[in-house]
Amino acid sequence: MMKASFRGSYDADNSDATGSVVVNAGGINIRASVTGDTFVNGPLLNGLTLSLENPGFFIVDYNVPKKGVRFQFMNTVKLNEKPLSLTYSHSLLENQTALDGTLLLDSSHKVSANYKFESGSCKAKYTYVHGGVMTIEPCYDFAENSWDVAASRRINDDSVVRASYQSSTRVLGLDWRRNSFNNGSIKVSASVNLAEEKKTPKITAESIWDFEM
């Protein structure tokens, strides 16, 4: 089976597009991803990434123009009968290594953390789902001594509104996403930097479409 997806975004300053094609071969996914740079003066190899993926176990990405490899390994173990999902990733080109973990306490509560070995950056996030329609996610960055918070609410079966605030950058954001028919979705985002003297909102529109062939 072959799947294709397309993502396009537009704001007042620029627009961009990405796309990918996935072929499933005996449980292994082979993916080719491109960005807008691939076709600006092309077609060229700029923005081309080739991936090999075994869902839930590993992903290997190869950035063709930069000749860089990124490895990602996933596993789930039990911690006091609670599922703990672990993800280890390493980029050879950027020499960056990270470890992510998510502990699912129950259907409404989970705790996750991210640690970057080179910088020593560590973030911890708590997620609370209320009534299956509202989600609250406070996050604390130990390295920056800053916190973020996000709250989202499902309006109906196909629409979600999300608000967020980052204390380190003082950026306030608001997103609205709607899943439409024919395997597509539309997202409109607005953000404003409260640290700037001229608080001009930045608005971005994004569309995502998936196809099966």
N, C-alpha and C positions, 0 to 999 in steps of 0.2 A: 504494500500500500504506500502511496505517495501523498504527502500533505504539503501544502504551501500556505504561507502567511505573508501579509503585507501590512506595514505600519507606516503611516504618514503623519507628520506633525507640522504645524504652522503657527508662527507668531509674528508680531510686527517687525521683528529684526531679521528672521530667517525662516526657512522651511527645510525639512529633511525627510528622507524616506529610507526605510530598511525593508528587506525581504528575506525570506528563507524558504528552502525546499528540503523536506525530510523524507527519506526513504527508509522503510522498516525492512530489515533483512534478518529474519529469524530471531527477533527479540532485540536486535541491535539497531539503533537509529544512526543513519548517516545523514549529516546535515551540512548544507552549504548556505552561508549567510552573506548578504551583501549590504552595503550602505549606499547612500547617494553618490559618494565619491567614486564608486565603481563605474558609473556611467556618465560622469560629468564630461570627461574628454575621451571617452572610451568606446567600447568597453575595455577596462583595465583591471589589473589585479588589486588596485587600491580598495580597501574596505572588504576584502574577501576573507572569510574565515571558514575553515573546514572542521567539522566536529564528528567524533565517534562517541556514542552514548549508549550505555546500558542503564535504563531508567532505574533509579534507586540505588545504583552501585557505583558507577563512575562516568566521568565525562572527560574527554581529551579534546582540547581546542588547538587548532593550528592557524595562526595569523599568517596568511600567505605573504603579503608585502613585507612584513617585519620579520618573518621567519621565526616567530616566537611560539612557544608551546606552553599551554596552561593545563595542569592536571587538577581534577576534582574527584574526591572519593567520598562516598556516602555510606552510612551504616546506621542501623537502629538497634539499640540494646535496651534491656529492662533495668530500671533503677527503682527499687522498692515497688516492683510491679507496675511502674509507670514507664511509658515509652520515652526514651531519650534518643533523639535524632542528632547525629554528628556528621559534620561536613568538613573535610580537610581539603584545602586548595593551595596550589603553588604555581606561580608564574615564573618561568625560567627567564623570560625577557626582562621583566621588571624586578626579578629577585624578591618577590613578595609572597609571604606565606600567611595563611589565616586559618583559624579554626572556629567553626560555628556550632552551637549546640542549642537544641530546643527540647525542653522537658514539658510534656503534656500532663498537667495535673488532673484535669478532667475536661469535660466538653466546654466549660466556660472559662478555664484558667490555664495559662501556660506561661513559662518563663524561658527567655532565650538570651543568649550572650554571643558576642563576637570578639575575638582576640586576634590582633595582628602582631606577629612575632617581631618584625623589624622595628616598628615604631613603639611597641608596647601598648598600643591603643586598645582599650577594652570598653565595650558597650554592653549594657544589660537592659533588657526590655521585658516588661510585664504586659500581658494581653488579657483583657477581661471582656467576655462576650455576654451581653445582657439580653435575655429573651430571644436570642437568635437573630436580632435585628440591629443591635447597637454594639459597637466595639470601641473600647478605650485602651490606648496604648501609650503609657508613659515610658520614656527611655532616658537612661543616664549614661553620660560619657565620662569615665573616670579620668582619662588623660586630659581632657579639656575642662573638666569640672563644670560641665554644662548639662542641661536636660532638654529633651524634646517631648512633646505630647501630641497625640493625634486622636481624633474621635470621628467615627464614621457611623452612618445610619442608613439602613436599607429602606428606601421609600416604598418600593413594591418589588415584584419579582425580578425586575430588570433595571432598576435604578439605585445608585448608591451615592450619597453625599458625604464628603470627608473634609474635615478641617484639621490643620496642623500648625504648630508653632515651634520654631527652633530658637532656643535662647542664645546660642553661640553666634548666630548670624542675624537674629531678630527678624527672621522672615516668617510672615504669616501667610498661610496658603489655604485655598478652598478649591476642592475638586468636585466635579459632577460627572458620573459615568453611567452610561445607559447601554445595556446590551440590546442590540437590535436583531432583526431577523436575518436569516442567511449567514449565520456564523460570524457576525460582525459586531463591533462595539464602537462607541463614540465617547470621547473623554474631553471635557473642557476644564482647564485649570486657570486659576487666577492667584497671583502672589504679589505681596507688597513687602518691601524692605523697610521696616520701621526705623532703622538706623539712618536712613538717608533723609536729607533735608527735604527733598522733593519726593514725596511718597506716591510715585506713579505706579499703578497696578500693571503687572505684566500678565497678559492673557495668552494662553496656548491652547490650540485645538488639536486633537489627535484622534485618528481613526485606525482600527485594527480589523483585519479581515482574514479569515482562515478558510482554506479550501481543501477538499479531498479529491484525489484523482485515482 
